[in-house]
Amino acid sequence: MNIKKIAISLVLFGLVAIAYFSYYIYSIMLVPNTAFNGKEAYIFISTGASYQEVKSDLEPLLKDIEKFDILAQQKKYTTNVKPGRYRITKGMTNNDIINSIRSQNSPIKITFNNQHSLEVLAKRISNQIEPDSLSLIQAFADKEFLKDHGFTSETALAMYLPNSYEFFWNTSPEKFRAKMLKSYRNFWNKKRQDKAKNMGLSPTEVAILAAIVQEESKQKSEQKRVAGVYINRLKNGWPLQADPTLKFAAYKLPEYKNKIIMRVLNKHKAIKSPYNTYMYKGLPPGLIAMPDLVAIDAVLNYEQHKFFYFAADRNRPGFHKFAETLSDHNNNARSYHNYLNEKGVKN
C-alpha cells in the first residue's frame, strides 16, 4: 500500500514538475514580451555589434529582458548576431523576436535628388544608412572604380540618378555604389544610348548638359526648348554661354564662399575656369549639379527650333523668352535687367 502511495505521489510530482516546466518554457518562448505602445518598433544592429549591445538596445522594448536572454542563449543567437534593421511588432514573443532579428533584415527606402556634389550626396545617404559620409565619399571617389566604369572625378555624379531606392540599412559603401551603377546602366538602355549617339554625345555628356539645362530652368515644360538652344549652339560651334556654369566656377573661389550670385556680371565672365562656357567652347569637363531624370530626357528629346538665345521673362518668373536673333535677345535681356535694377538686385 505504501509503495502504491509512493508511486502515485511520484507520478503526481512528476506531472506537476512537467506542468511547471512546460509553463516555464511557454512563458519564455510563447508569451508576448513587448513593452512599447505603438504597433511596431525597429532595432538597428550595427556591423560588429556584440550580443550585449543588442540586449541593451532591446531592453527598453521588452517586458522581461531576462527571459529573452535565456531563450537567446538556448537558440545560440548570442554568438550569431547579424547587423541590420529589424522590425518588432507589438505582442511578439521572445521566439518571434529572435527569429526576426536573426533573419528578417528590413529594407528601407532611400531618396535623394539634386545633390550638387558627391560630398553632399554622401552626407545625405549617411543620414539614411549605416556607413558614415567619409566611407561613402571614399567609395564614390575611388579612382580605380571610376576609371573601370568610364567616369572621372568630374563626371562621377552622373552615375547617381535621383530617385527612390530600397537598401538594407547595413549596406556597405561598395554595395551601395554597385547598385547605383546597375541603376545607371538600366536607365541608359539602348533607346537612350541611340538617341545620345545620334546627337553626337555620350551618356555622360548628356548628363553634363542636362545639369546645365536644369539649373537654367526648373520649369519642366520649357526644359526641352532650353536644351534645343544649347544643342543649336553646339552644332554651330558657338560657346554655350551658360550662366549656371559661371556661377559654378565662381563658387569654387574663396571670395564667393557662402555667397549667392543673383545676377551674372562681366567680372564672372572673366573667371579662368574650364567651367567658364563664355570663355571656352563645348561642354564643361563635368557636371555642375545632379540632373533629374526629366532633365536628362529633355536633352535626349530636345525641341528642334531656330532659337539661339533666351533670357529670363520678367512677367513670368521662372520662365524665359526665346529669340532667334541677337537684337531680339538684347531687347529681352534689357527688359529683365531693368526689372532687376528696379528690384535693387545688383550682384
Secondary structure, 3 states (H helix, E strand, C coil): CHHHHHHHHHHHHHHHHHHHHHHHHHHHHCCECECCCCCEEEEEECCCCCHHHHHHHHHHHECCHHHHHHHHHHCCHHHCCCCEEEEEECCCEHHHHHHHHHHCECEEEEEECCCCCHHHHHHHHHCCCCCCHHHHHHHHCCHHHHHHCCCCCCCHHHHCCCEEEEEECCCCHHHHHHHHHHHHHHHCCHHHHHHHHHHCCCHHHHHHHHHHHHHHCCCHHHHHHHHHHHHHHHHCCCCCCCHHHHHHHHHCCHHHCCCCCCCCCHHHHCCCCCCCCCCCCCCCCCCCCCCCHHHHHHHHCCCCCCCCEEEECCCCCCCEEEECCHHHHHHHHHHHHHHHHHHCCCC
